[in-house]
């Protein structure tokens, strides 16, 4: 598997590259946002370690551009521990984040956890298509696609996983902690509010697409559930 490391700090790139290659990953290095986008388009990348503060095109912009056409896992690297940086990264589609200063083994643990969750959620070869419908929304678990009124809706992998779980269990209430355990894994060490930001982003995409006949409802203080709406 190949990891793209995008950071303008040469020392950070070197240490992450050393640990990644020791763990058996191939690596590609980019020193700014423009180079990161070029490398991503040129190479087959399985995961991106993306610094937020880079000269020129910053990490947020790179993440937004990649999310327009790819759901490859992205782990943001930020120099500040402020809520704004973390929430912004999650809002635009990042899967996880680490805050500088960090330990390289911690970053590799995050990489392995994200890739492990990715493998466990991938459809098995030869499995029959499982199509689920909620109003004018159609979800295909096998090819990982969602459409509303026959129009494709671009979701990140985690957004798809959330929607799939809710549609499989209409009306069932899922707490934030339960969603974290099931979809992020018990070893997830990030901010628990990542569930809220993913739900908010998912709702916005489905509302924009014109989803009718269903909605992701909030039970304040308890969690989320799929609510059916009658015509």
TORPA-4810 file (N, C-alpha, C, O; in nm, 3 decimals):
<nodes>
NODE_1_0.084_-0.119_0.000_0.000_0.000_0.000_0.088_0.124_0.000_0.198_0.124_0.054_X
NODE_2_0.038_0.231_-0.061_0.119_0.351_-0.079_0.058_0.469_-0.004_-0.062_0.495_-0.014_X
NODE_3_0.144_0.540_0.071_0.103_0.656_0.149_0.166_0.781_0.091_0.286_0.784_0.065_X
NODE_4_0.085_0.884_0.070_0.134_1.014_0.028_0.150_1.100_0.153_0.053_1.124_0.225_X
NODE_5_0.272_1.147_0.178_0.302_1.233_0.292_0.321_1.375_0.239_0.414_1.401_0.163_X
NODE_6_0.233_1.466_0.278_0.239_1.604_0.229_0.263_1.699_0.345_0.174_1.722_0.427_X
NODE_7_0.384_1.753_0.351_0.422_1.845_0.459_0.541_1.927_0.411_0.632_1.872_0.348_X
NODE_8_0.542_2.056_0.439_0.653_2.140_0.394_0.775_2.131_0.486_0.880_2.186_0.456_X
NODE_9_0.760_2.060_0.599_0.871_2.042_0.691_0.946_1.914_0.654_0.894_1.804_0.670_X
NODE_10_1.069_1.931_0.605_1.147_1.816_0.556_1.174_1.715_0.667_1.173_1.594_0.642_X
NODE_11_1.198_1.764_0.790_1.228_1.672_0.900_1.108_1.584_0.931_1.123_1.464_0.957_X
NODE_12_0.987_1.642_0.928_0.867_1.564_0.954_0.845_1.461_0.844_0.812_1.346_0.871_X
NODE_13_0.864_1.503_0.720_0.851_1.408_0.608_0.948_1.292_0.624_0.911_1.176_0.603_X
NODE_14_1.071_1.323_0.662_1.173_1.218_0.674_1.136_1.116_0.781_1.148_0.996_0.759_X
NODE_15_1.092_1.164_0.899_1.063_1.069_1.007_0.937_0.988_0.977_0.932_0.869_1.008_X
NODE_16_0.835_1.052_0.916_0.715_0.976_0.880_0.745_0.875_0.770_0.693_0.763_0.772_X
NODE_17_0.829_0.913_0.676_0.867_0.821_0.570_0.943_0.701_0.627_0.920_0.588_0.587_X
NODE_18_1.034_0.727_0.721_1.113_0.619_0.782_1.021_0.519_0.854_1.035_0.398_0.836_X
NODE_19_0.929_0.569_0.933_0.840_0.480_1.008_0.742_0.410_0.916_0.711_0.292_0.937_X
NODE_20_0.691_0.479_0.814_0.596_0.418_0.722_0.661_0.305_0.644_0.603_0.198_0.629_X
NODE_21_0.782_0.328_0.596_0.849_0.224_0.519_0.892_0.108_0.608_0.895_-0.007_0.563_X
NODE_22_0.924_0.138_0.734_0.956_0.029_0.828_0.833_-0.057_0.855_0.846_-0.176_0.886_X
NODE_23_0.714_0.002_0.842_0.588_-0.071_0.862_0.544_-0.143_0.735_0.443_-0.213_0.735_X
NODE_24_0.621_-0.127_0.628_0.591_-0.200_0.505_0.514_-0.123_0.400_0.470_-0.181_0.301_X
NODE_25_0.498_0.009_0.419_0.426_0.089_0.321_0.523_0.154_0.222_0.635_0.189_0.258_X
NODE_26_0.478_0.171_0.099_0.549_0.257_0.005_0.513_0.401_0.037_0.406_0.426_0.092_X
NODE_27_0.600_0.495_0.003_0.573_0.635_0.034_0.602_0.725_-0.085_0.688_0.696_-0.168_X
NODE_28_0.528_0.834_-0.090_0.551_0.942_-0.186_0.550_1.072_-0.105_0.465_1.089_-0.017_X
NODE_29_0.644_1.163_-0.133_0.657_1.286_-0.057_0.616_1.405_-0.142_0.654_1.416_-0.258_X
NODE_30_0.538_1.495_-0.081_0.503_1.623_-0.144_0.532_1.734_-0.043_0.502_1.719_0.075_X
NODE_31_0.590_1.845_-0.089_0.632_1.952_0.002_0.538_2.072_0.002_0.560_2.169_0.074_X
NODE_32_0.432_2.066_-0.080_0.333_2.173_-0.079_0.201_2.119_-0.135_0.195_2.006_-0.183_X
NODE_33_0.096_2.201_-0.128_-0.035_2.154_-0.170_-0.045_2.121_-0.316_-0.105_2.020_-0.353_X
NODE_34_0.013_2.205_-0.402_0.008_2.180_-0.545_0.076_2.049_-0.581_0.026_1.971_-0.662_X
NODE_35_0.191_2.026_-0.519_0.264_1.901_-0.544_0.185_1.780_-0.493_0.188_1.674_-0.554_X
NODE_36_0.115_1.798_-0.381_0.035_1.689_-0.327_-0.075_1.648_-0.424_-0.097_1.529_-0.448_X
NODE_37_-0.144_1.747_-0.482_-0.250_1.718_-0.578_-0.195_1.650_-0.703_-0.257_1.559_-0.757_X
NODE_38_-0.079_1.694_-0.749_-0.017_1.634_-0.866_0.022_1.489_-0.838_-0.003_1.400_-0.920_X
NODE_39_0.082_1.466_-0.721_0.121_1.329_-0.684_-0.002_1.240_-0.671_0.000_1.124_-0.714_X
NODE_40_-0.107_1.293_-0.611_-0.229_1.213_-0.591_-0.288_1.171_-0.725_-0.335_1.057_-0.739_X
NODE_41_-0.287_1.260_-0.822_-0.343_1.228_-0.953_-0.251_1.135_-1.033_-0.298_1.057_-1.116_X
NODE_42_-0.121_1.143_-1.007_-0.024_1.065_-1.085_-0.005_0.924_-1.028_0.013_0.829_-1.104_X
NODE_43_-0.010_0.911_-0.898_0.019_0.784_-0.831_-0.111_0.718_-0.784_-0.215_0.783_-0.771_X
NODE_44_-0.103_0.586_-0.758_-0.215_0.518_-0.691_-0.191_0.529_-0.541_-0.106_0.458_-0.486_X
NODE_45_-0.265_0.616_-0.475_-0.245_0.644_-0.333_-0.354_0.574_-0.252_-0.473_0.580_-0.285_X
NODE_46_-0.311_0.507_-0.144_-0.406_0.437_-0.057_-0.443_0.517_0.067_-0.548_0.493_0.127_X
NODE_47_-0.358_0.612_0.106_-0.385_0.696_0.223_-0.300_0.821_0.213_-0.188_0.818_0.163_X
NODE_48_-0.356_0.931_0.261_-0.285_1.060_0.255_-0.266_1.116_0.395_-0.363_1.134_0.469_X
NODE_49_-0.140_1.145_0.431_-0.107_1.219_0.552_-0.086_1.364_0.509_0.010_1.394_0.438_X
NODE_50_-0.176_1.453_0.550_-0.183_1.586_0.491_-0.169_1.696_0.595_-0.253_1.711_0.683_X
NODE_51_-0.062_1.774_0.583_-0.041_1.887_0.673_-0.138_1.999_0.638_-0.165_2.025_0.521_X
NODE_52_-0.191_2.066_0.741_-0.286_2.174_0.717_-0.215_2.299_0.667_-0.254_2.357_0.566_X
NODE_53_-0.109_2.341_0.737_-0.043_2.468_0.707_0.075_2.446_0.613_0.187_2.421_0.657_X
NODE_54_0.048_2.457_0.483_0.152_2.448_0.382_0.148_2.575_0.298_0.042_2.634_0.282_X
NODE_55_0.263_2.619_0.243_0.264_2.740_0.159_0.182_2.718_0.033_0.174_2.607_-0.019_X
NODE_56_0.123_2.826_-0.017_0.043_2.814_-0.138_-0.092_2.752_-0.106_-0.169_2.806_-0.027_X
NODE_57_-0.120_2.639_-0.169_-0.245_2.567_-0.146_-0.236_2.492_-0.013_-0.153_2.403_0.001_X
NODE_58_-0.321_2.527_0.083_-0.312_2.465_0.215_-0.381_2.328_0.217_-0.445_2.288_0.120_X
NODE_59_-0.367_2.258_0.329_-0.420_2.123_0.340_-0.571_2.116_0.332_-0.625_2.020_0.277_X
NODE_60_-0.641_2.217_0.384_-0.786_2.217_0.374_-0.830_2.219_0.228_-0.922_2.147_0.188_X
NODE_61_-0.765_2.303_0.150_-0.800_2.313_0.007_-0.770_2.183_-0.066_-0.849_2.138_-0.149_X
NODE_62_-0.657_2.123_-0.034_-0.622_1.994_-0.096_-0.727_1.889_-0.062_-0.771_1.814_-0.150_X
NODE_63_-0.767_1.883_0.064_-0.868_1.786_0.107_-0.999_1.808_0.033_-1.061_1.712_-0.015_X
NODE_64_-1.042_1.934_0.023_-1.167_1.963_-0.048_-1.160_1.917_-0.194_-1.254_1.856_-0.244_X
NODE_65_-1.051_1.946_-0.260_-1.037_1.911_-0.402_-1.039_1.759_-0.420_-1.103_1.709_-0.512_X
NODE_66_-0.968_1.686_-0.334_-0.963_1.541_-0.347_-1.100_1.480_-0.318_-1.140_1.383_-0.382_X
NODE_67_-1.172_1.538_-0.222_-1.303_1.483_-0.188_-1.407_1.505_-0.300_-1.515_1.446_-0.295_X
NODE_68_-1.375_1.586_-0.398_-1.466_1.605_-0.511_-1.473_1.479_-0.598_-1.569_1.460_-0.673_X
NODE_69_-1.369_1.393_-0.589_-1.367_1.277_-0.677_-1.310_1.150_-0.615_-1.302_1.048_-0.682_X
NODE_70_-1.270_1.155_-0.489_-1.210_1.036_-0.427_-1.246_1.028_-0.279_-1.258_1.130_-0.211_X
NODE_71_-1.262_0.903_-0.229_-1.286_0.883_-0.087_-1.167_0.816_-0.020_-1.182_0.752_0.084_X
NODE_72_-1.047_0.831_-0.079_-0.927_0.774_-0.018_-0.912_0.829_0.124_-0.939_0.947_0.147_X
NODE_73_-0.870_0.747_0.220_-0.856_0.796_0.358_-0.756_0.912_0.368_-0.648_0.909_0.309_X
NODE_74_-0.795_1.015_0.444_-0.709_1.133_0.466_-0.696_1.157_0.616_-0.796_1.170_0.686_X
NODE_75_-0.572_1.162_0.663_-0.544_1.198_0.801_-0.477_1.335_0.799_-0.369_1.351_0.744_X
NODE_76_-0.544_1.434_0.860_-0.490_1.570_0.863_-0.387_1.584_0.975_-0.400_1.525_1.082_X
NODE_77_-0.284_1.666_0.948_-0.181_1.697_1.047_-0.187_1.846_1.073_-0.168_1.926_0.982_X
NODE_78_-0.214_1.885_1.198_-0.228_2.026_1.231_-0.131_2.066_1.341_-0.102_1.987_1.432_X
NODE_79_-0.082_2.187_1.332_0.013_2.237_1.432_-0.057_2.292_1.554_0.006_2.316_1.657_X
NODE_80_-0.187_2.313_1.543_-0.262_2.369_1.655_-0.366_2.268_1.703_-0.418_2.188_1.625_X
NODE_81_-0.395_2.273_1.834_-0.494_2.184_1.890_-0.631_2.248_1.900_-0.718_2.199_1.972_X
NODE_82_-0.651_2.358_1.827_-0.777_2.430_1.838_-0.891_2.350_1.776_-0.872_2.276_1.680_X
NODE_83_-1.010_2.367_1.834_-1.128_2.299_1.783_-1.153_2.332_1.637_-1.196_2.246_1.560_X
NODE_84_-1.127_2.458_1.597_-1.157_2.501_1.460_-1.085_2.412_1.359_-1.146_2.366_1.262_X
NODE_85_-0.956_2.387_1.381_-0.879_2.307_1.286_-0.933_2.165_1.277_-0.948_2.110_1.168_X
NODE_86_-0.963_2.107_1.392_-1.011_1.969_1.392_-1.148_1.959_1.327_-1.171_1.872_1.242_X
NODE_87_-1.239_2.048_1.366_-1.374_2.043_1.311_-1.373_2.073_1.162_-1.445_2.009_1.086_X
NODE_88_-1.293_2.171_1.120_-1.286_2.205_0.978_-1.240_2.084_0.897_-1.298_2.054_0.792_X
NODE_89_-1.136_2.015_0.944_-1.087_1.898_0.873_-1.194_1.791_0.859_-1.209_1.733_0.752_X
NODE_90_-1.268_1.764_0.966_-1.374_1.664_0.962_-1.490_1.709_0.874_-1.550_1.627_0.804_X
NODE_91_-1.521_1.838_0.877_-1.632_1.891_0.798_-1.607_1.871_0.648_-1.701_1.843_0.574_X
NODE_92_-1.484_1.884_0.604_-1.455_1.877_0.462_-1.418_1.737_0.416_-1.384_1.717_0.300_X
NODE_93_-1.422_1.639_0.508_-1.408_1.501_0.464_-1.288_1.424_0.514_-1.266_1.311_0.469_X
NODE_94_-1.208_1.481_0.605_-1.095_1.405_0.660_-1.146_1.290_0.746_-1.252_1.300_0.808_X
NODE_95_-1.070_1.181_0.751_-1.109_1.065_0.830_-1.057_1.072_0.972_-1.116_1.013_1.063_X
NODE_96_-0.947_1.142_0.994_-0.887_1.150_1.127_-0.789_1.267_1.125_-0.770_1.330_1.021_X
NODE_97_-0.729_1.297_1.240_-0.631_1.404_1.247_-0.533_1.375_1.359_-0.565_1.303_1.454_X
NODE_98_-0.413_1.431_1.348_-0.315_1.427_1.457_-0.264_1.569_1.477_-0.260_1.649_1.384_X
NODE_99_-0.226_1.600_1.600_-0.184_1.735_1.635_-0.034_1.735_1.664_0.016_1.653_1.741_X
NODE_100_0.037_1.828_1.602_0.180_1.847_1.632_0.195_1.912_1.769_0.113_1.996_1.805_X
NODE_101_0.297_1.875_1.845_0.394_1.769_1.816_0.334_1.631_1.840_0.256_1.612_1.933_X
NODE_102_0.371_1.536_1.758_0.318_1.401_1.771_0.434_1.302_1.768_0.547_1.338_1.735_X
NODE_103_0.404_1.178_1.805_0.504_1.073_1.793_0.475_0.996_1.664_0.359_0.970_1.632_X
NODE_104_0.580_0.960_1.591_0.562_0.885_1.467_0.490_0.752_1.490_0.406_0.715_1.407_X
NODE_105_0.519_0.678_1.600_0.444_0.554_1.624_0.294_0.579_1.639_0.213_0.496_1.596_X
NODE_106_0.256_0.692_1.701_0.113_0.724_1.713_0.051_0.744_1.575_-0.059_0.696_1.548_X
NODE_107_0.122_0.815_1.488_0.070_0.838_1.352_0.053_0.705_1.279_-0.048_0.684_1.212_X
NODE_108_0.151_0.617_1.291_0.142_0.487_1.224_0.027_0.404_1.281_-0.038_0.328_1.208_X
NODE_109_0.001_0.418_1.410_-0.113_0.347_1.470_-0.243_0.399_1.411_-0.335_0.321_1.384_X
NODE_110_-0.252_0.531_1.391_-0.372_0.589_1.328_-0.386_0.538_1.185_-0.496_0.504_1.141_X
NODE_111_-0.275_0.534_1.112_-0.276_0.486_0.973_-0.328_0.342_0.967_-0.415_0.310_0.887_X
NODE_112_-0.274_0.257_1.053_-0.315_0.116_1.052_-0.462_0.102_1.090_-0.533_0.018_1.034_X
NODE_113_-0.509_0.182_1.186_-0.649_0.173_1.229_-0.743_0.215_1.116_-0.844_0.150_1.092_X
NODE_114_-0.709_0.324_1.046_-0.794_0.370_0.936_-0.797_0.267_0.824_-0.903_0.238_0.770_X
NODE_115_-0.682_0.212_0.788_-0.677_0.113_0.680_-0.745_-0.017_0.721_-0.807_-0.083_0.638_X
NODE_116_-0.735_-0.053_0.849_-0.804_-0.173_0.896_-0.955_-0.157_0.887_-1.025_-0.249_0.845_X
NODE_117_-1.005_-0.042_0.926_-1.149_-0.016_0.915_-1.192_-0.015_0.769_-1.302_-0.059_0.735_X
NODE_118_-1.105_0.036_0.683_-1.136_0.040_0.540_-1.151_-0.101_0.484_-1.244_-0.129_0.409_X
NODE_119_-1.059_-0.189_0.522_-1.066_-0.327_0.472_-1.188_-0.399_0.526_-1.252_-0.475_0.454_X
NODE_120_-1.221_-0.375_0.653_-1.334_-0.447_0.712_-1.467_-0.402_0.657_-1.565_-0.476_0.662_X
NODE_121_-1.472_-0.279_0.603_-1.598_-0.227_0.549_-1.611_-0.248_0.399_-1.715_-0.217_0.342_X
NODE_122_-1.505_-0.300_0.332_-1.510_-0.320_0.188_-1.595_-0.442_0.155_-1.589_-0.542_0.227_X
NODE_123_-1.675_-0.436_0.046_-1.757_-0.551_0.009_-1.673_-0.669_-0.035_-1.566_-0.651_-0.094_X
NODE_124_-1.720_-0.788_-0.007_-1.649_-0.908_-0.048_-1.670_-0.934_-0.197_-1.777_-0.908_-0.252_X
NODE_125_-1.565_-0.986_-0.262_-1.574_-1.018_-0.403_-1.682_-1.123_-0.424_-1.690_-1.221_-0.350_X
NODE_126_-1.764_-1.102_-0.527_-1.864_-1.201_-0.561_-1.991_-1.191_-0.480_-2.084_-1.268_-0.504_X
NODE_127_-1.999_-1.099_-0.386_-2.119_-1.087_-0.306_-2.231_-1.027_-0.390_-2.208_-0.934_-0.467_X
NODE_128_-2.350_-1.079_-0.375_-2.464_-1.026_-0.449_-2.492_-0.882_-0.405_-2.472_-0.844_-0.290_X
NODE_129_-2.539_-0.806_-0.502_-2.570_-0.666_-0.475_-2.678_-0.655_-0.368_-2.780_-0.723_-0.374_X
NODE_130_-2.656_-0.567_-0.270_-2.755_-0.539_-0.166_-2.799_-0.395_-0.183_-2.724_-0.302_-0.154_X
NODE_131_-2.922_-0.378_-0.230_-2.974_-0.244_-0.258_-3.081_-0.212_-0.155_-3.172_-0.291_-0.130_X
NODE_132_-3.070_-0.094_-0.096_-3.166_-0.051_0.004_-3.227_0.082_-0.042_-3.159_0.165_-0.102_X
NODE_133_-3.355_0.099_-0.012_-3.429_0.216_-0.060_-3.494_0.286_0.058_-3.550_0.222_0.147_X
NODE_134_-3.486_0.419_0.058_-3.555_0.502_0.158_-3.611_0.622_0.084_-3.539_0.718_0.055_X
NODE_135_-3.740_0.617_0.053_-3.799_0.723_-0.028_-3.741_0.721_-0.168_-3.738_0.617_-0.233_X
NODE_136_-3.694_0.838_-0.215_-3.632_0.843_-0.348_-3.482_0.823_-0.343_-3.411_0.853_-0.440_X
NODE_137_-3.433_0.773_-0.229_-3.290_0.744_-0.213_-3.265_0.595_-0.230_-3.339_0.511_-0.177_X
NODE_138_-3.162_0.562_-0.305_-3.122_0.423_-0.326_-2.975_0.407_-0.289_-2.890_0.485_-0.332_X
NODE_139_-2.946_0.304_-0.208_-2.810_0.278_-0.163_-2.771_0.136_-0.203_-2.844_0.042_-0.176_X
NODE_140_-2.656_0.121_-0.269_-2.605_-0.010_-0.309_-2.481_-0.040_-0.227_-2.377_0.024_-0.245_X
NODE_141_-2.492_-0.138_-0.138_-2.379_-0.171_-0.050_-2.263_-0.232_-0.125_-2.148_-0.215_-0.083_X
NODE_142_-2.289_-0.303_-0.235_-2.183_-0.373_-0.305_-2.087_-0.278_-0.374_-1.966_-0.289_-0.359_X
NODE_143_-2.142_-0.183_-0.450_-2.052_-0.091_-0.520_-2.033_0.041_-0.447_-1.962_0.129_-0.495_X
NODE_144_-2.096_0.055_-0.329_-2.074_0.173_-0.245_-2.127_0.302_-0.304_-2.065_0.407_-0.288_X
NODE_145_-2.242_0.295_-0.371_-2.297_0.415_-0.433_-2.431_0.452_-0.372_-2.504_0.367_-0.321_X
NODE_146_-2.462_0.581_-0.378_-2.589_0.634_-0.332_-2.644_0.726_-0.439_-2.570_0.805_-0.498_X
NODE_147_-2.773_0.716_-0.464_-2.837_0.806_-0.560_-2.968_0.856_-0.501_-3.035_0.786_-0.425_X
NODE_148_-3.003_0.976_-0.538_-3.131_1.035_-0.500_-3.202_1.075_-0.628_-3.150_1.153_-0.708_X
NODE_149_-3.322_1.019_-0.648_-3.397_1.043_-0.772_-3.311_1.011_-0.893_-3.309_1.084_-0.992_X
NODE_150_-3.238_0.897_-0.882_-3.153_0.847_-0.991_-3.033_0.935_-1.021_-2.968_0.917_-1.124_X
NODE_151_-3.002_1.030_-0.932_-2.884_1.114_-0.949_-2.779_1.076_-0.844_-2.809_1.072_-0.725_X
NODE_152_-2.656_1.047_-0.891_-2.548_1.004_-0.802_-2.517_1.111_-0.698_-2.511_1.230_-0.730_X
NODE_153_-2.495_1.068_-0.573_-2.456_1.157_-0.464_-2.317_1.114_-0.416_-2.299_1.000_-0.373_X
NODE_154_-2.220_1.205_-0.422_-2.083_1.173_-0.383_-2.068_1.180_-0.232_-2.076_1.288_-0.173_X
NODE_155_-2.046_1.063_-0.168_-2.024_1.056_-0.024_-1.885_1.003_0.004_-1.830_0.924_-0.073_X
NODE_156_-1.827_1.047_0.115_-1.704_0.984_0.161_-1.737_0.845_0.215_-1.854_0.812_0.238_X
NODE_157_-1.636_0.765_0.234_-1.658_0.629_0.282_-1.727_0.628_0.418_-1.816_0.546_0.442_X
NODE_158_-1.688_0.719_0.507_-1.749_0.720_0.639_-1.894_0.769_0.634_-1.979_0.718_0.707_X
NODE_159_-1.922_0.867_0.548_-2.060_0.912_0.530_-2.146_0.797_0.478_-2.260_0.778_0.523_X
NODE_160_-2.092_0.722_0.384_-2.166_0.607_0.330_-2.192_0.505_0.439_-2.303_0.452_0.449_X
NODE_161_-2.092_0.476_0.520_-2.108_0.377_0.627_-2.216_0.419_0.727_-2.295_0.336_0.771_X
NODE_162_-2.219_0.547_0.762_-2.322_0.596_0.855_-2.460_0.579_0.795_-2.551_0.528_0.860_X
NODE_163_-2.475_0.622_0.669_-2.605_0.613_0.603_-2.649_0.468_0.588_-2.766_0.436_0.609_X
NODE_164_-2.556_0.382_0.554_-2.587_0.239_0.538_-2.639_0.180_0.668_-2.739_0.108_0.668_X
NODE_165_-2.572_0.210_0.779_-2.614_0.157_0.909_-2.753_0.207_0.946_-2.836_0.129_0.994_X
NODE_166_-2.779_0.335_0.925_-2.909_0.391_0.961_-3.021_0.333_0.875_-3.130_0.305_0.924_X
NODE_167_-2.994_0.316_0.745_-3.096_0.262_0.655_-3.123_0.115_0.684_-3.236_0.068_0.670_X
NODE_168_-3.021_0.041_0.725_-3.039_-0.101_0.761_-3.128_-0.117_0.883_-3.193_-0.220_0.900_X
NODE_169_-3.131_-0.013_0.969_-3.207_-0.022_1.094_-3.296_0.101_1.109_-3.274_0.182_1.199_X
NODE_170_-3.397_0.117_1.023_-3.482_0.237_1.029_-3.553_0.248_1.163_-3.609_0.151_1.215_X
NODE_171_-3.550_0.367_1.219_-3.616_0.393_1.346_-3.533_0.361_1.468_-3.566_0.404_1.578_X
NODE_172_-3.425_0.285_1.451_-3.343_0.248_1.566_-3.251_0.364_1.604_-3.189_0.426_1.518_X
NODE_173_-3.243_0.392_1.732_-3.163_0.502_1.783_-3.019_0.455_1.806_-2.996_0.353_1.872_X
NODE_174_-2.923_0.529_1.752_-2.781_0.499_1.769_-2.716_0.614_1.843_-2.721_0.729_1.799_X
NODE_175_-2.654_0.584_1.955_-2.583_0.688_2.029_-2.452_0.722_1.957_-2.405_0.645_1.874_X
NODE_176_-2.395_0.837_1.991_-2.268_0.878_1.933_-2.159_0.774_1.966_-2.080_0.737_1.879_X
NODE_177_-2.156_0.727_2.090_-2.054_0.629_2.129_-2.070_0.499_2.051_-1.971_0.438_2.012_X
NODE_178_-2.196_0.458_2.029_-2.218_0.334_1.954_-2.170_0.349_1.811_-2.107_0.258_1.757_X
NODE_179_-2.199_0.462_1.747_-2.153_0.486_1.611_-2.001_0.488_1.604_-1.942_0.437_1.508_X
NODE_180_-1.937_0.547_1.703_-1.791_0.547_1.707_-1.736_0.405_1.715_-1.643_0.370_1.643_X
NODE_181_-1.794_0.325_1.804_-1.746_0.188_1.821_-1.764_0.105_1.695_-1.675_0.031_1.654_X
NODE_182_-1.883_0.118_1.633_-1.915_0.034_1.517_-1.840_0.078_1.391_-1.788_-0.005_1.317_X
NODE_183_-1.835_0.210_1.367_-1.784_0.260_1.240_-1.640_0.311_1.246_-1.570_0.306_1.145_X
NODE_184_-1.596_0.359_1.360_-1.458_0.405_1.372_-1.370_0.301_1.442_-1.248_0.299_1.423_X
NODE_185_-1.430_0.215_1.523_-1.354_0.113_1.593_-1.328_0.150_1.737_-1.317_0.268_1.770_X
NODE_186_-1.319_0.049_1.823_-1.301_0.074_1.966_-1.169_0.144_1.996_-1.155_0.206_2.101_X
NODE_187_-1.070_0.135_1.903_-0.939_0.194_1.928_-0.930_0.337_1.878_-0.822_0.396_1.880_X
NODE_188_-1.043_0.395_1.834_-1.040_0.533_1.786_-1.010_0.627_1.901_-1.070_0.616_2.008_X
NODE_189_-0.916_0.719_1.880_-0.873_0.809_1.987_-0.898_0.956_1.954_-0.850_1.044_2.025_X
NODE_190_-0.972_0.983_1.848_-0.999_1.121_1.810_-1.116_1.181_1.886_-1.167_1.122_1.981_X
NODE_191_-1.156_1.299_1.843_-1.265_1.373_1.907_-1.398_1.303_1.881_-1.428_1.269_1.767_X
NODE_192_-1.478_1.281_1.986_-1.607_1.213_1.969_-1.704_1.296_1.885_-1.801_1.242_1.833_X
NODE_193_-1.679_1.426_1.872_-1.767_1.509_1.791_-1.753_1.484_1.642_-1.826_1.542_1.561_X
NODE_194_-1.659_1.399_1.604_-1.647_1.365_1.463_-1.777_1.306_1.410_-1.810_1.325_1.293_X
NODE_195_-1.853_1.235_1.495_-1.983_1.181_1.451_-2.076_1.294_1.412_-2.141_1.288_1.308_X
NODE_196_-2.083_1.399_1.494_-2.172_1.511_1.467_-2.136_1.581_1.337_-2.224_1.617_1.259_X
NODE_197_-2.007_1.600_1.313_-1.967_1.669_1.191_-1.995_1.584_1.067_-2.034_1.638_0.963_X
NODE_198_-1.975_1.453_1.076_-2.005_1.366_0.963_-2.156_1.361_0.936_-2.198_1.365_0.820_X
NODE_199_-2.236_1.354_1.041_-2.381_1.355_1.024_-2.427_1.487_0.961_-2.510_1.486_0.870_X
NODE_200_-2.373_1.597_1.007_-2.412_1.727_0.953_-2.376_1.739_0.805_-2.455_1.790_0.726_X
NODE_201_-2.258_1.692_0.769_-2.216_1.697_0.629_-2.301_1.604_0.542_-2.336_1.639_0.429_X
NODE_202_-2.333_1.486_0.595_-2.416_1.390_0.522_-2.556_1.447_0.499_-2.609_1.437_0.389_X
NODE_203_-2.614_1.505_0.602_-2.747_1.567_0.588_-2.747_1.674_0.479_-2.838_1.680_0.397_X
NODE_204_-2.643_1.758_0.480_-2.637_1.867_0.383_-2.633_1.814_0.240_-2.699_1.868_0.151_X
NODE_205_-2.556_1.708_0.218_-2.548_1.651_0.084_-2.681_1.591_0.040_-2.723_1.609_-0.074_X
NODE_206_-2.748_1.520_0.131_-2.875_1.456_0.096_-2.984_1.560_0.077_-3.069_1.545_-0.011_X
NODE_207_-2.984_1.664_0.160_-3.082_1.772_0.143_-3.062_1.842_0.009_-3.158_1.871_-0.062_X
NODE_208_-2.936_1.868_-0.025_-2.905_1.934_-0.151_-2.949_1.849_-0.270_-2.991_1.902_-0.373_X
NODE_209_-2.939_1.717_-0.255_-2.977_1.626_-0.363_-3.128_1.611_-0.375_-3.178_1.559_-0.476_X
NODE_210_-3.203_1.657_-0.273_-3.348_1.650_-0.278_-3.407_1.520_-0.225_-3.505_1.469_-0.279_X
NODE_211_-3.346_1.467_-0.119_-3.397_1.342_-0.061_-3.537_1.363_-0.005_-3.561_1.456_0.073_X
NODE_212_-3.628_1.278_-0.044_-3.766_1.281_0.004_-3.804_1.143_0.055_-3.758_1.041_0.003_X
NODE_213_-3.889_1.140_0.156_-3.934_1.012_0.210_-3.853_0.962_0.327_-3.880_0.854_0.378_X
NODE_214_-3.753_1.039_0.371_-3.672_0.998_0.485_-3.585_1.113_0.532_-3.568_1.213_0.462_X
NODE_215_-3.529_1.099_0.651_-3.441_1.201_0.706_-3.362_1.140_0.821_-3.407_1.044_0.884_X
NODE_216_-3.245_1.196_0.847_-3.166_1.155_0.963_-3.208_1.243_1.080_-3.178_1.363_1.083_X
NODE_217_-3.278_1.184_1.176_-3.330_1.259_1.288_-3.236_1.259_1.407_-3.158_1.165_1.426_X
NODE_218_-3.243_1.364_1.486_-3.164_1.376_1.609_-3.255_1.363_1.730_-3.358_1.430_1.739_X
NODE_219_-3.218_1.278_1.823_-3.284_1.272_1.953_-3.186_1.337_2.050_-3.087_1.275_2.090_X
NODE_220_-3.214_1.459_2.088_-3.117_1.539_2.163_-3.069_1.469_2.289_-3.147_1.422_2.371_X
NODE_221_-2.937_1.463_2.302_-2.875_1.400_2.417_-2.867_1.250_2.409_-2.811_1.186_2.498_X
NODE_222_-2.923_1.190_2.301_-2.924_1.044_2.291_-2.859_0.991_2.164_-2.784_0.894_2.169_X
NODE_223_-2.887_1.053_2.048_-2.823_1.003_1.928_-2.901_1.032_1.801_-2.974_1.131_1.793_X
NODE_224_-2.884_0.944_1.702_-2.941_0.965_1.569_-3.017_0.841_1.524_-2.990_0.729_1.569_X
NODE_225_-3.113_0.863_1.432_-3.187_0.751_1.374_-3.244_0.792_1.239_-3.257_0.911_1.210_X
NODE_226_-3.277_0.694_1.159_-3.342_0.718_1.031_-3.492_0.730_1.052_-3.554_0.639_1.108_X
NODE_227_-3.549_0.840_1.009_-3.691_0.862_1.023_-3.758_0.855_0.886_-3.715_0.922_0.793_X
NODE_228_-3.861_0.775_0.875_-3.939_0.765_0.751_-4.040_0.879_0.747_-4.095_0.918_0.850_X
NODE_229_-4.062_0.931_0.628_-4.161_1.036_0.609_-4.266_0.990_0.511_-4.234_0.941_0.403_X
NODE_230_-4.390_1.007_0.548_-4.500_0.968_0.460_-4.524_1.079_0.357_-4.511_1.197_0.387_X
NODE_231_-4.559_1.037_0.234_-4.591_1.133_0.129_-4.718_1.210_0.166_-4.762_1.297_0.090_X
</nodes>
